[in-house]
Amino acid sequence: MMFHLLFLGFAGQALAVKHLRTTSNASSSSTAQGRLKVPSCGCQADSASWTKTTRTVPKCIFIDLGAAGGNTLENWLQDGYGPVKNCPHGGDWEAFLVEANPDFSNKLNALQRNLAGKVHSMASTAAYTCDGTTTFSIDPDVAHDHWGSSMEHSFTGSKQYTVDTVSVNKLITENTIPGDWVVLKVDIEGAEYEVIPCLAKSPSAQLVDDLYLEEHFWFPETTPAKKLALKTAREALKSKGVRVPFYFSQT
C-alpha cells in the first residue's frame, strides 16, 4: 500500500470514454487496409546481453508505453497513479516515455530537457516484444489527437512511418531493481496482445508492481485466440504479484 492508490469514480468515467473510443475506432478501422509489417524477431523474454543498472537506491519507475505527448506523465505527477511523495528515497522517481508517433517527438524531447534526469524520452519508438523496426500508421482522427495510431493496422490515406521498436522486457530489465516501485502503463493500440504475453514469460515481470493495461478488443485484428492469450498472460502476471486494476484512458 506504499504507493498504490485508485480513485473512486474512475471506472464509471472510463467506461463512458471507452464507448466513445470503440465507436470512433470502429469507424476508423472500417477504412483500414490490413495489418502492417511488424518485426519477425518474436518474443525476447530474456537475454544475457541486456545490461542491468548498477543503481542500488530504490525509487519509483514509471514506464509509459504509448506516451503520446506526455499527458499521462502529467497525470502521474498529479498523483493519478498514487501519491508520488510516497515513492522510495523521499519521493524519488524516473519516467520512461515510449511513443511511436513521430508527431509527438518534440513534446517528449522537451519534457526530457525540462525534467533532465527524471524523464527519458523514447520518441519515435514503438513498444514491442523485441528490438527491431516496424511500420506505424497514423489514425486520421484529428479531433482525438490521432488516438488510434497503430503498428497493428493501417488507415486508408494516412501517414505511415518506419520507426524502431524496443523490447519492453529489456527496458524493464535494464532500468529497474527489485526495490523499485515499478508502474507500467500500456496503451499501445493492439500491440498489447503481443507485448503482455511476452512479458508474462519474462523474469522481468517480477519487477513490475502495477500494470495499467488498456485492451483494444474492438480492433478487427484482435482475434479470439489473441484475447485468450492476453487473458492467460494477465492471470499469470497476477500470480507473480503484479496488480492489474481496471484501466482505460481518455487519450
C-alpha positions in Angstrom: 0.0 0.0 0.0 3.1 2.3 0.0 2.2 3.7 -3.4 -1.0 2.1 -4.7 -4.0 4.4 -5.0 -7.1 4.2 -7.2 -9.7 6.9 -7.3 -13.4 6.3 -6.8 -15.5 7.1 -9.8 -12.6 6.5 -12.3 -14.2 3.3 -13.6 -17.5 5.0 -14.5 -15.8 7.8 -16.3 -13.5 5.4 -18.1 -16.4 3.3 -19.3 -18.1 6.4 -20.9 -14.8 7.2 -22.7 -14.4 3.6 -23.7 -17.8 3.7 -25.6 -16.6 6.8 -27.4 -13.3 5.2 -28.4 -14.8 1.9 -29.5 -17.3 3.8 -31.7 -14.7 6.2 -33.1 -12.2 3.5 -33.8 -14.8 1.2 -35.3 -15.4 3.9 -37.9 -11.6 4.4 -38.5 -11.0 0.7 -38.7 -13.6 0.3 -41.4 -11.1 2.1 -43.7 -8.1 0.1 -42.5 -6.0 -1.6 -45.2 -4.9 -4.6 -43.1 -2.1 -5.4 -40.7 1.2 -3.7 -41.1 4.6 -5.4 -41.2 5.9 -5.9 -37.7 9.3 -7.3 -36.6 9.7 -11.0 -37.1 12.1 -11.5 -34.2 9.4 -12.9 -31.9 9.3 -12.7 -28.1 12.6 -11.8 -26.4 11.8 -13.0 -22.8 15.4 -12.5 -21.5 18.9 -12.1 -22.8 22.4 -12.3 -21.3 23.3 -9.3 -23.4 21.0 -6.9 -21.5 22.9 -4.7 -19.2 21.3 -4.3 -15.8 21.5 -1.0 -14.0 24.2 -0.6 -11.3 21.9 1.6 -9.3 21.3 0.4 -5.7 18.9 3.1 -4.3 15.3 2.4 -5.0 12.8 4.8 -6.5 9.5 4.8 -8.4 9.8 3.9 -12.1 7.0 5.0 -14.4 7.2 3.2 -17.8 4.7 4.8 -20.1 4.0 2.7 -23.3 2.0 4.9 -25.6 3.0 8.2 -24.0 1.5 10.4 -26.7 2.6 14.0 -25.9 3.2 13.3 -22.2 -0.3 13.7 -20.9 -0.1 10.5 -18.9 3.1 11.8 -17.2 1.2 14.9 -16.2 -1.4 12.6 -14.6 1.4 10.6 -12.9 2.9 13.8 -11.4 -0.6 14.8 -10.2 -0.8 11.5 -8.2 -3.1 9.9 -10.7 -1.3 6.6 -10.2 -0.7 7.1 -6.5 1.0 9.7 -4.3 4.4 10.4 -5.8 5.6 11.6 -2.4 5.4 8.0 -1.2 8.0 6.8 -3.7 11.1 5.4 -2.1 14.0 7.5 -1.1 12.0 10.6 -0.3 9.7 10.6 -3.3 12.4 9.9 -6.0 11.2 8.8 -9.4 12.1 8.4 -13.1 9.9 8.0 -16.1 10.5 6.4 -19.5 8.1 7.7 -22.2 7.8 5.4 -25.2 5.8 6.7 -28.2 5.9 5.6 -31.8 4.1 8.6 -33.4 6.8 10.9 -34.5 4.4 13.9 -34.4 4.8 13.8 -30.6 8.6 13.8 -30.6 9.1 17.5 -30.0 6.8 17.4 -26.9 8.5 14.3 -25.4 12.0 15.6 -26.1 11.1 18.9 -24.4 9.9 17.1 -21.3 13.3 15.3 -21.2 15.1 18.6 -21.4 12.9 20.3 -18.8 13.0 17.4 -16.4 16.6 16.2 -17.0 17.5 13.1 -15.1 13.8 12.3 -14.4 12.3 11.9 -17.8 13.7 9.8 -20.6 12.1 10.4 -24.0 11.9 7.3 -26.2 10.2 9.2 -29.1 9.6 7.7 -32.5 9.9 4.2 -30.8 7.2 1.5 -30.6 6.9 -0.7 -27.6 7.1 -4.4 -28.7 8.4 -7.8 -27.8 11.9 -7.3 -29.3 14.2 -4.7 -30.8 13.7 -4.0 -34.5 11.8 -1.8 -36.8 8.1 -1.5 -37.8 5.7 0.5 -39.9 3.5 2.8 -37.9 0.2 4.2 -39.3 -1.3 7.4 -38.1 -5.0 7.5 -37.2 -6.6 10.3 -39.3 -8.9 11.2 -36.3 -7.6 14.8 -35.7 -10.4 15.6 -33.2 -9.0 13.0 -30.8 -5.3 13.7 -31.4 -4.8 10.6 -33.7 -5.5 8.3 -30.7 -5.9 5.1 -32.7 -2.4 5.3 -34.4 -1.0 1.8 -34.5 1.6 -0.7 -35.7 -1.2 -3.3 -35.9 -3.3 -1.9 -38.8 -3.1 0.8 -41.4 -5.6 3.6 -42.1 -6.6 4.5 -45.7 -4.8 7.7 -46.8 -2.9 8.2 -43.5 0.7 8.9 -43.0 3.0 6.0 -42.3 6.4 6.0 -40.6 9.1 3.4 -40.2 10.2 3.5 -36.5 12.4 1.5 -34.2 10.8 -1.0 -31.7 12.1 -1.5 -28.2 11.8 -4.7 -26.2 9.6 -3.9 -23.2 11.3 -6.8 -21.2 14.7 -5.3 -22.0 13.5 -1.8 -21.0 12.3 -3.1 -17.6 15.4 -5.4 -17.0 17.9 -2.6 -17.7 16.3 0.2 -15.8 14.7 -1.3 -12.6 15.9 -3.0 -9.5 13.9 -5.2 -7.0 13.5 -2.4 -4.5 11.8 0.0 -7.0 8.1 0.6 -7.3 7.5 -0.1 -11.0 4.4 1.2 -12.7 3.8 0.0 -16.2 1.2 1.8 -18.3 0.3 0.1 -21.6 -1.8 1.9 -24.2 -0.4 0.7 -27.5 -3.4 0.2 -29.8 -3.4 -3.5 -30.2 0.3 -4.4 -29.7 -0.5 -5.3 -26.1 -1.7 -8.7 -27.5 1.9 -9.5 -28.2 3.7 -7.5 -25.5 1.8 -8.7 -22.5 2.1 -12.5 -23.2 5.8 -11.9 -23.8 6.1 -10.1 -20.5 4.4 -12.9 -18.7 7.2 -15.3 -20.0 10.0 -13.0 -18.8 11.8 -12.8 -15.4 11.4 -9.0 -15.7 7.7 -9.5 -14.9 8.6 -9.9 -11.2 10.0 -6.4 -11.2 6.6 -4.9 -12.1 4.3 -3.8 -9.2 1.3 -2.2 -11.1 0.2 -2.8 -14.6 -2.3 -0.3 -16.1 -3.4 -2.1 -19.3 -5.8 -0.8 -21.9 -7.2 -3.6 -24.1 -8.2 -2.8 -27.6 -10.5 -5.7 -28.1 -12.6 -4.0 -30.7 -9.8 -3.9 -33.4 -10.5 -6.2 -36.3 -7.1 -7.8 -35.8 -7.9 -8.8 -32.3 -8.8 -12.5 -32.8 -10.4 -14.8 -30.1 -7.0 -16.5 -29.8 -5.3 -13.2 -29.1 -7.9 -12.3 -26.5 -7.4 -15.7 -24.8 -3.6 -15.4 -24.8 -3.9 -11.9 -23.2 -6.3 -13.1 -20.6 -4.0 -16.0 -19.7 -1.0 -13.7 -19.5 -2.8 -11.3 -17.3 -3.7 -14.0 -14.9 -0.1 -15.3 -14.9 1.2 -11.8 -14.1 -1.3 -11.5 -11.2 0.0 -14.9 -9.9 3.5 -13.3 -9.9 2.3 -10.5 -7.6 1.6 -7.8 -10.3 -1.5 -5.7 -9.6 -3.7 -5.2 -12.7 -6.5 -2.8 -11.8 -9.2 -1.8 -14.3 -7.8 0.9 -16.6 -9.0 2.9 -19.5 -7.5 6.2 -20.6 -9.1 9.3 -22.2 -6.5 9.5 -24.9 
